[in-house]
Amino acid sequence: MRLVPQLIVRLGGDIRLAMILLFGALTVVSVIPFAIFRALQGDWVAAAVDTLMVLTMVGNASFAWMTGRTVLAGSINAVVVSATCAVLPGVLGMAGLFWIYTVLLANFMLAPRWLAVSCGLLILVGALMTAPFPNAMAATAFVVSTALVMLYAFIFASLTEYQRQRLVGLATRDPLTGVANRRSMEVELADVLRSHQEQAQPAALAVVDLDHFKRINDLHGHDAGDRVLQAFAQLVEHCIRKRDRLFRFGGEEFVLLFPATDREGARAALEKVQRELRENLMGPDGPVTVSIGAALLAPGDDWPAWLARADQALYLAKRSGRDQVRFDDPRPSPGERRLHLVMPGSG
Ligand SMILES: Nc1nc2c(ncn2[C@@H]2O[C@H](COP(=O)(O)OP(=O)(O)OP(=O)(O)O)[C@@H](O)[C@H]2O)c(=O)[nH]1
């Protein structure tokens, strides 16, 4: 991808990275002239402080761009610039105070809120100890204005974070059941494939489909069907491991992803899910069963192929009478018919 489109895609998807790069660029443009001017005046301490700040910002922006570790890079930026700001009035006199408001605001865009508040307090205390305030009134005005700027920035950052989380929720969750949606599934399956390629980790995937679900809708209405879907999602999320993931693929079809799990692990997990649902998933007319098709990730699989194999196993589970789990075997031995294992105890 060319540089500008790549830049737009990455910055559009990661606001903290965008702020770190912007902050780095603005620091270079705004601080370098001061560093040169102070060096020309023979004020070597101030020139060195300015240069150190520029180097830190540029280094951190490169680090954030290359590693994606934007919280760490933004936090380092906030701490370094705030520490500099705290002593700046001691070096520059009252002129050092003018930079403080910019840094107080920038900290909330670069670092987590608790760190931005801590850095703000550091600046406040440092400036109070080092700035040559002409009188107590000037010092009081400084404290009040600094506190107000921090308060506004804190409220703004909190609201922005709340809205961001709501947007992420809307974009990645299924509104009916609250589980992750198909879009998240595609992203997470691609991640699992990457770590499978890098670390040769096994992974299993299962497509779970409620049996005769249409009857519930037809006999008792859509709301009754919705309640069964919600109960299903709650029961499954309750009985899988934290790292396993449940997605709503569409309608009454769900996908379960088991990262770092081999065949035996997947078999045990699916037995548990099936047992939990058999015992506790109730529709208006009694227990609701599920059919499950599972597949282990095989070398050379992309995620649609992996999912298609699990779906094929589900199809066989349905055709064989429902209420059962079937595994697809990705590597039948030469000349052998593709083997579909029916789990013990399943229908
Ligand atoms: N209540 C409700 N129903 C839904 C939702 N999404 C899809 N459905 C219904 O799910 C039903 C799926 O029907 P089918 O594909 O025939 O599946 P089934 O009746 O479970 O039959 P088998 O899968 O073969 O056991 C359809 O009636 C859809 O309208 C939803 O969000 N809420």
The ligand as a Gaussian input file, in Angstrom:
#p B3LYP/6-31G(d) Opt

LIG

0 1
 N      -36.925000     -14.849000      17.033000
 C      -35.963000     -14.752000      16.124000
 N      -35.947000     -15.584000      15.077000
 C      -34.968000     -15.473000      14.190000
 C      -33.952000     -14.513000      14.297000
 N      -33.110000     -14.661000      13.246000
 C      -33.585000     -15.692000      12.504000
 N      -34.700000     -16.198000      13.063000
 C      -35.551000     -17.310000      12.604000
 O      -34.875000     -18.544000      12.755000
 C      -35.549000     -19.502000      11.942000
 C      -34.556000     -20.433000      11.329000
 O      -35.256000     -21.433000      10.664000
 P      -34.560000     -22.618000       9.915000
 O      -33.336000     -22.159000       9.194000
 O      -35.616000     -23.327000       9.103000
 O      -34.010000     -23.553000      11.061000
 P      -34.731000     -24.488000      12.099000
 O      -36.206000     -24.332000      12.172000
 O      -33.983000     -24.293000      13.382000
 O      -34.439000     -25.915000      11.509000
 P      -33.106000     -26.744000      11.669000
 O      -31.966000     -25.790000      11.768000
 O      -33.045000     -27.562000      10.419000
 O      -33.242000     -27.568000      12.887000
 C      -36.361000     -18.707000      10.927000
 O      -37.722000     -18.816000      11.254000
 C      -35.911000     -17.264000      11.142000
 O      -36.938000     -16.341000      10.908000
 C      -33.998000     -13.618000      15.416000
 O      -33.164000     -12.720000      15.619000
 N      -35.019000     -13.773000      16.294000

